[in-house]
């Protein structure tokens, strides 16, 4: 496992120097842009891919008063565009810490997002709703949530945010409410803090019943800069979105339903009418 830290390490929150300074009200060794108020706020881990949904989820967590620790996973996806976007979003929103964690891509093969398989293009909403697409990554959210759960417990946090959605989605089984409920039950059986009764883990899914249009409206209310985000499954070498994969079509549709133009650059703007 590889870890890239874009801010302070989790241990920095538990050093004697930090604790002493916190109680004395002195300046503490926080990441750039992190305030004492944020350090004293309840902690939450937010899974941040760099896409529209996770950026909105990050903003929602922060608006609820959490000091957010963003976690980005490099799992062998076919491009680094979303990793770069996650860094931009974390910097713009202002987080207590941002970890980019790499795992062996051989663990998550067999997907159009990780292997040399064609990404479906130009699918209708009906086609997207039929079965599980080839862009499904084996057990991805289970693995991601496990990393988030471990980091949250190390931070003394019981709150994890993930931007899954069961309305405008491409049939992924690990985006369903019943999956999240099952994972939360497991988390409260598997962690020391929960078993000893210190705290109960909550998996927050603020977007799970929102359409893409509603997600965008919520993000704009919270000041999310969607120009920094990237959602495309198959961008070109210049990082331009394809405009035809499921992620692009759902995103374009969401902006169009709000009477807006998506601020990210596309190879070719595709109509979402009909």
Helices and strands as residue ranges (DSSP letters): E 2-5, G 10-14, H 16-24, H 36-40, E 43-47, H 52-63, E 67-74, H 81-93, E 97-102, G 105-108, H 125-128, H 140-155, E 159-161, G 173-175, H 177-190, H 192-195, E 202-204, H 212-221, G 226-228, H 246-257
